[in-house]
């Protein structure tokens, strides 16, 4: 089956899209992204920042951790693009920052704190002895 040639706005000739390649959700790579394991509940991104953060941090939505929820929010923002109202984008960014802060707190709790020894750089314990 041969594709029809059409002229674009710039006057160049290009091949028309085939019938199997429709415009819309599968036009870009992100339209093909699907997940069967985890997904946020319907209209989760239309709520206030606290609710969004709570939902995205839940083990049901993000079983691999908070980072997964942060990525879902960022993906939603990127996918919506210019069609995302400024107020909603602001709430999503606020929720993302809340999750990032919570993620930092959890990571700092998990990190074992290093104990500073009382050994000085010369290998002596305590204060170094100064000659008088």
N, C-alpha and C positions, 0 to 999 in steps of 0.2 A: 504494500500500500504506500503510495507516494504522498508526501505532505504538500499542501498547497503553499505557494509562495505569496507572501503579503508584504506590503510596505509599512514600515514603522513610521513614527512621527518624524524621525530624522531623515526619512526618505530612503533609507537602506532597505534592501530586500532581505527578508528573513523567512524561515520556515514557520508556518502556523503550527500551533500546538496540536498534537494528535488528540483524538477523541478520548483516548484512555488517560491522558494527562490533563486533568481538570484544574482550573484555578480554585483556590480555597485552602482548606486545611492541609492538603497534601502537597501544596505548591512549594513549600519550604521543608527543609530537613526536620525542623521542629514540629511540623504537623504530623510527622510519622512517629514521634516519640510516644510510646505508650508504656504503661507500667501495670503489671497485674498484681504485683506484690503489695505495694502501698500506694495510697493516694489520699489526698485530703477530702473531707466530706464536701458535699455540694455547697456552694456559696460561702465557703470558709474564708475566702479572701475579701469578702464584702463587709466583714465585721470590723470592730475596733481593734487597735493594735494588741491590746492585752489578750483578747480572745484568739486572735490569729496566732500569737506567740504560744499561747497555751495549747492550742490545737496542734501546731507544728512540732511542739516539743514532746507530745504524747508518744508513747511507745507504739501505739497502734498505727500512727501515721509515719513516724520516723524510728523504726526499730533499730537502725544502725547508729542512732544518736542525733543530737541537735543539729549537727552540720548538714544532715540530710534535709531537715526542715528549712534551714537557711537557703540551701540550694533550690528548693521548691519555690520559695518566695521569690528569689532572684530570677528563676526561670519564668515565673508568672509575669513579673515586671517586664522582662525582656520580650516576652511573647506578646504582651498587650501593646507595647510600644507607645505610639502617640495617641492611641485610642483610650489609654488609661487616664481617667480624670486626676487632676493634681491632688485633690483631697485624698483619694484612695491610694495614690502612689505614696503620699506622705505617711499614711497609716501603715502601709506595707513596709516602708523603709524603717519606720519606728519599731515595728514588730521584729524586723530583721536585726536591728541594733540591740533590741532586748534579748534576742536569742544569742547573738554574738557575745554579749556580756555574760549571759548565763553559761555559755560554753567556756569562756575564759575562766570563770569561777570554778567550774567543774574540773577543768584541766589543772588549775592551781591546787585544788584539793587532792587530786590524784598524784601530783608530783611529790616525791619524797623531798623534804627540805634537807639541804646539805648542812652538815654540822661543821662549823668553823673550828679548827683546832687551835689550841693556844701555842702552837709551835710557830716561832718567828721564821723569817726567811733564812736565817743563819742556822736554823736547826736547834736553837736553844728554847727551852720552855720558859714562858713568862716574859717579863721585861728583859731586854738585853742589857747586859752589864756595861756601863759606860766607865771608862777610865777617868779618874780624877786627877 
